[in-house]
Amino acid sequence: TLPNDAPKLSGFDFYIFEHKMPDILPIDGVVLLVDPDIVPENLRDMLVLGDKINSPSDGDFFRFSPGNPNKIMNFVNPDRISVSRYTTVLSYNGFEPLMYCKQDPVFLVRNEVKSKIAVMSFDLTYSEIPMLMDFPILIYNLFNYFLPSTVVRYIYDVDEKISLNARGSVLTVNGSGLDQEEFRSFPAEVSTPYTGLYTLTQTLLSGRQISENIYVKVAASQSDFTRIEKELKNPVYPEIPKAIDFDLVIYLAAALFALLFFERLLQTIEQV
């Protein structure tokens, strides 16, 4: 942000707002709201905040409890997380509550094509979560959930099924011997029939286009000459010509020879 300028609210893949909220939320990236003071205008029909709840006395904490199952919460234990103050959420249309505090949702997510938002309705300074390993794990899971890796690795075997994800709405795949394929729902799956280089192209939520390459090779098992197989699948072998019945040929030749013999014999008798 430049001095005396409003922060730029477009062109990024991930936005984090803590305490002070913008009037209008960006729609071209993932947004994380931490302890929001107000609800931005383009979110008011989905999210309504209530009062702040404080612990009964100093030193006391409320404990979190788990909400809906979601891979964002993998290896995160809400029962270990405590807080002494949080903001109630009265309405959360379209959001999925992943953690509760005293029956109130305190961590919510929304994952739509044009609305990828996570809300923590508590101040991190009033919680023990920044001192727990659960916090970096939670943030890591959050990134992977909203901005997943396109592929899990970059080298595959021929005809291997490849699982695809995207950080935008469209992903195209083209490469060696493969007509360009376009995917719009994820996770998707593609099979690469030939060895060579394949290119994955997608447009991010920010509008920036990126490309990644994967390489497809012959499976290492096909170069193992000591391998023993019980059965050959689709073996390649030359066509064997149909066998000739030589017994029949011999009989036919013998018959022709006999006819020739009798013909010569008759000729000899006539000349005597």
Protein Blocks (a to p, Z undefined) as FASTA:
>chain_A
ZZhiacdfehiabdcdehiacfbdcfkbccddehifbdcfklmmmbccddddddfbghia
cddddddddfklgoiafklpccfbdcddfbdghiacfbdeehiafbdcdddfklccdddf
bdfklccklmpmklmmmmmmmmmmmmccfbfbfbdcehiacddddfbfbdcdddehiacd
ddfbdcdddddfbgcddddddddfkopacdddddddddfklmmmkbccfbdghiacdddd
ddddfklmmmmmmmmmmmmmmmmmmmmmmmZZ
